[in-house]
Amino acid sequence: MAQNLKPVAPPKNNVLEKWKRNPNWEPEVVKDYLNFEEQYPKKQQRQLRSWVRTVIQVLFFLFLPSAYSAAFNGVKYIFTQVGKGAAIQWTPFVAILVVLLAYTIVFGRFFCGYACAFGSLGDWLFALQKYIAKKTGKKPKALPRDTAKALSGVKYVVLTAIIVLCFTGLYAKLTGWNPWDAFSMLHARNFALGKHIAAVVILVVLMVGMAFEERFFCKFLCPMGAVFSLMPTLPFFSLHRTRKDCLTGCSACTKTCPADLDLPESGTLSVRGDCFQCGKCVGNCPKTNIHCGVSDRAAGGGKRSLRGNELWFVLLRAAILLGLFIWLGV
Amino acid sequence: MSTMKRKHKSFVLRLVSLVVIVAALLTYNLITQNRLDAEAEARAAAEAVTVYDPLAGDVLTEASDASADTSVGAGSWKDGTWEGEATGYGGPIRVSVVVSGGKITSVGVLSHDLEDDAYYSMAEAVIPEVIDAQSTAVDTVSGATFSSNGILGAVDKALEGAVN
């Protein structure tokens, strides 16, 4: 175990000295690893966090790519049945939908930030575009914030349109348009896309959007994201800030946020439905002023707080999600 | 108190909406289930009456005609166990079809390694439909079209070997 952890977080000299003095060094290593936040400079912490996130995303992308569409199939199924006047059965799709919504109510949209294959694809395309822009020195113009804010309402229109199509029974006739079908066929290395030309074209357009605007699909168009963002997410594990402790005029969190969010004030039940729980803002705050709603600091108390980007907490949420998916047979 | 309310307004609004939607769906389901049960009962009662009513002569013949219709497939396949394969969502699905007395009596899936479990278990619902209809011309499971078509295609392939 300890051997595996070493390359991820190379120990500093003082940690090495501690090991030498302590013959019972293994638990010590684990402890130091978990205390990593206090031991390493901020930049290194950010790099490690971003690597951990990428590794989690890659694993979910490779092994559980269909959770998003399975859950959304649950939504489509429910409204199709209601439209037909038929009973709603407890199918695997409905089970995945219900469990994923319950998970989101507790932990926020961690699924979107760490486990959704489409979201991860968007992150990688955006990272690629940024890398190319850096190499060529040609930076594309960013979308103005007002436009982005207005566009984030489009996903509710997409959701409503799909629900209406399902309810009226027209959805079943619309084959070959769903970009997710094209994506999942390609993911399964099934290249018989002849009947899905429209879907492939839409998929390509979406991928171009994803490359130029961070989380383009998730923020603006994802119908499942629209459902998630309407959930009454509990404040305990979602991010808040204590605005009065901020540096004057600082908006580092909003600037680093893929969804351009202003975090809600500590101690309120307010939650940002568009937050993917990526945790980037937490590491970028110059005052470490961002934390989960459960922390003491949120209640104006002592120093102990759950910041929400601790490695153990990220891994715990990913493990719970993985466990639920395995249990549901995704 | 009023600031409290304002601070929590969006949460309370979302919670109430969710509760309302879930309650509406559960109520809908309860009513629908009751209606479907009542309809099934009425149908069963109506059938029992028609069959045992000696005066309704032509209804009886109609009923026997109908049963002859459904057994069109009977005898059109050779008895035995037949295997077939077709592509589902992620890869090949292999099935074995048991034909006895010229009828499909059971369909078993031998392998579906590359199918997604949630989708595959939805698609399995086509198997009883195939046995009921004695045909693969049945509706696919919506949302799990690829896996459904994989199973149906594999049954078709298997039955090709069973053609008389």
Chai-1 contact restraints between the chains, C-beta under 6 A:
chainA,res_idxA,chainB,res_idxB,connection_type,confidence,min_distance_angstrom,max_distance_angstrom,comment,restraint_id
A,S66,B,D116,contact,1.0,0.0,6.0,A-B,restraint_1
A,A70,B,A118,contact,1.0,0.0,6.0,A-B,restraint_2
A,N73,B,G143,contact,1.0,0.0,6.0,A-B,restraint_3
A,Y77,B,G143,contact,1.0,0.0,6.0,A-B,restraint_4
A,A87,B,N29,contact,1.0,0.0,6.0,A-B,restraint_5
A,A87,B,T32,contact,1.0,0.0,6.0,A-B,restraint_6
A,A87,B,Q33,contact,1.0,0.0,6.0,A-B,restraint_7
A,I88,B,N29,contact,1.0,0.0,6.0,A-B,restraint_8
A,T91,B,M122,contact,1.0,0.0,6.0,A-B,restraint_9
A,P92,B,A118,contact,1.0,0.0,6.0,A-B,restraint_10
A,P92,B,S121,contact,1.0,0.0,6.0,A-B,restraint_11
A,P92,B,M122,contact,1.0,0.0,6.0,A-B,restraint_12
A,F93,B,G143,contact,1.0,0.0,6.0,A-B,restraint_13
A,A188,B,Y89,contact,1.0,0.0,6.0,A-B,restraint_14
A,A188,B,G90,contact,1.0,0.0,6.0,A-B,restraint_15
A,P232,B,F11,contact,1.0,0.0,6.0,A-B,restraint_16
A,P232,B,R14,contact,1.0,0.0,6.0,A-B,restraint_17
A,P232,B,L15,contact,1.0,0.0,6.0,A-B,restraint_18
A,P232,B,L18,contact,1.0,0.0,6.0,A-B,restraint_19
A,T268,B,K7,contact,1.0,0.0,6.0,A-B,restraint_20
A,L269,B,H8,contact,1.0,0.0,6.0,A-B,restraint_21
A,L269,B,F11,contact,1.0,0.0,6.0,A-B,restraint_22
A,G329,B,D117,contact,1.0,0.0,6.0,A-B,restraint_23
A,G329,B,A118,contact,1.0,0.0,6.0,A-B,restraint_24
A,V330,B,A118,contact,1.0,0.0,6.0,A-B,restraint_25
